[in-house]
């Protein structure tokens, strides 16, 4: 095959009967999906990262793949068998990933790894053509992540995928220092916790009850440690409601996919959690059941600069159940000297074709990081962004203002109340007329 010796880290892409290897450049102390693609490997289909390439191909995401140990003399044979599987199967994954690996015990301060084999990240179907070989307990990839290789058999537990293993980096995350009062957790899949994370009121962070005393405030702030390092002005964090479940491992945190994508965090990676300041509005949520949406902050049109106006795509307004001219609440995570807090701002929402998408300058493309499409964009001028403590590319909540909810509900009843007033007056029932008029005014 020849390409493995030249590019020890590569992803093979199958297109019908042809196969194209892309050279991968892992980034030290960064998720595997953030590995950069070498343009010398050929057309990258518009993707700059490994995660972005898999997303455009519709291939299985990295976190759901199984790490298989492959000795140097077996890698060519494995790729050949995978090619044959692709050629004979009408349903197959379009890519498989091969990464050079070494022994974690031989790591030193310079990050040198004595390459002695490979780790192939394969889907369950792709494992069917792999052969069982003796493998080490742990292997370290070029990005300093330590993985536990699995056996090449079909009777493998789901906990052996990368997302269930959870990321461990050599050096205990030295490259991602924690802030004051911040604690490090590893993301855990949310599949079995849908009863809580799918609540209609808000988004949740689930922890083991052992942490209840530490995170006793209504909000928990989740921060993407890696993204904050790459984009210091972004503030890649989001406020979440606190919830607890005995099924969550003590060192893990559970969030839904929407939350992870909002802060650009791949499943299974480390996250920084901090107790937050702010009121959760539980009574409001219980009474009105207001709908939430997560949107990405973008700049606004010139006509809206320095005005308390925001513009949202129609699909978001349909989700929120609002019309043009309604008031919306925008909530963001804001870092203050007292700690992270929830900022809220009330804006009028208008309908306009002048919505301007966020620029790419200094703003990460989350699709390139976690293999998913991005959120709709909310337009906010500079003054609004500064008041909320956010920048372009940050994720914020948007929900209807209670006044708009009440106004919408009352409008449907106003004609009935006006009719009741006149009917009561016609019947010479002054008390009933006054009561109806008072309800209408209130």
Secondary structure, 3 states (H helix, E strand, C coil): CCHHHHCCCEEEEEECCEEEEEEEECCCCCCHHHCEECHHHCCCCCCCEHHHHHHHHCCCCHHHCEEEEECHHHHHHHHHHHHHHHHHCCCCCCEEEEEEEECHHHCCCCCCCCCCEEEEEECCCHHHHCCCCCCCCCEEECCCEEECCECCCCCCCHHHEHHHHCCEECCCCCCCCCCCCEEEEEEECCHHHHHHHCCCCCCEEEECHHHCCCCCCCEEEEECHHHHHHCCCCCCEEEEEEEECCCCCCCEEECCHHHHHHCCCCCCCEEEEEEEECCCCHHHHHHHCCCEEEEEEECCCHHHCCCCEEEECHHHHHHHCCCCCCEEEEEEEEEECCEEEEEEEEEEEECCCCCCCCCCCCCCCCHHHHCCCCCCEEECCHHHHHHHCCCCCCEEEEEECHHHHHHHHHHHHHHHHHHHHHHHHHCCCHHHHHHHHHHHHC
